[in-house]
Amino acid sequence: MRSGILVVLVVLLASIACSQELRFVYPVPAPTDFARSNLVYKKSGQTGLSLDFFLPTHSARSKPLPVFVIFNGFGGGFMRTSVQSQGWAKAATAHGFAAITAETTADRVAEDFDSPAFYLRQHAEDLGIDPQRHVLSLGPAMCPRDFQ
């Protein structure tokens, strides 16, 4: 009897958890307070990896902005567009940061980590960012070699 009740409770809780909509809880700025651009940071043959670049629209742009980098260690494009990654990037713009969320490939995560760092350094002036000032948010299983 007890195991039957336990099974019903577990199934009920699991169905409630699975039915929750994915949303970002921390307050994000209004859509007019930031701009988002999709940029290809790495090309390999016919395919390319993209990053979403977020920039506050109210920025005086008198000095380069620090960059908040959101990166995962699993590989895949899902993190670039995930609710959580996009939410943190938008929230960072409210605090005067530029932010990026980037795609990765499962078999080249460390190399993919180096590529957006190189891209940001190469395009820092055009993007209005300071490549020497960055904050990293790394997903599980991520041990980057370098971000200099």
Secondary structure in CASP SS format (residue, H / E / C, confidence):
PFRMAT SS
TARGET T0000
AUTHOR 0000-0000-0000
METHOD secondary structure of the structure
MODEL  1
M C 1.00
R H 1.00
S H 1.00
G H 1.00
I H 1.00
L H 1.00
V H 1.00
V H 1.00
L H 1.00
V H 1.00
V H 1.00
L H 1.00
L H 1.00
A H 1.00
S H 1.00
I H 1.00
A H 1.00
C H 1.00
S C 1.00
Q C 1.00
E C 1.00
L C 1.00
R C 1.00
F C 1.00
V C 1.00
Y C 1.00
P C 1.00
V C 1.00
P C 1.00
A C 1.00
P H 1.00
T H 1.00
D H 1.00
F E 1.00
A E 1.00
R E 1.00
S E 1.00
N E 1.00
L E 1.00
V E 1.00
Y E 1.00
K E 1.00
K E 1.00
S E 1.00
G C 1.00
Q C 1.00
T E 1.00
G E 1.00
L E 1.00
S E 1.00
L E 1.00
D E 1.00
F E 1.00
F E 1.00
L E 1.00
P E 1.00
T C 1.00
H C 1.00
S C 1.00
A C 1.00
R C 1.00
S C 1.00
K C 1.00
P C 1.00
L E 1.00
P E 1.00
V E 1.00
F E 1.00
V E 1.00
I E 1.00
F E 1.00
N C 1.00
G C 1.00
F C 1.00
G C 1.00
G E 1.00
G C 1.00
F H 1.00
M H 1.00
R H 1.00
T H 1.00
S C 1.00
V H 1.00
Q H 1.00
S H 1.00
Q H 1.00
G H 1.00
W H 1.00
A H 1.00
K H 1.00
A H 1.00
A H 1.00
T H 1.00
A C 1.00
H C 1.00
G C 1.00
F C 1.00
A E 1.00
A E 1.00
I E 1.00
T E 1.00
A E 1.00
E C 1.00
T E 1.00
T C 1.00
A C 1.00
D C 1.00
R C 1.00
V H 1.00
A H 1.00
E H 1.00
D H 1.00
F H 1.00
D H 1.00
S H 1.00
P H 1.00
A H 1.00
F H 1.00
Y H 1.00
L H 1.00
R H 1.00
Q H 1.00
H C 1.00
A H 1.00
E H 1.00
D H 1.00
L H 1.00
G C 1.00
I E 1.00
D E 1.00
P E 1.00
Q E 1.00
R E 1.00
H E 1.00
V E 1.00
L E 1.00
S E 1.00
L E 1.00
G C 1.00
P C 1.00
A C 1.00
M C 1.00
C C 1.00
P C 1.00
R C 1.00
D C 1.00
F C 1.00
Q C 1.00
END
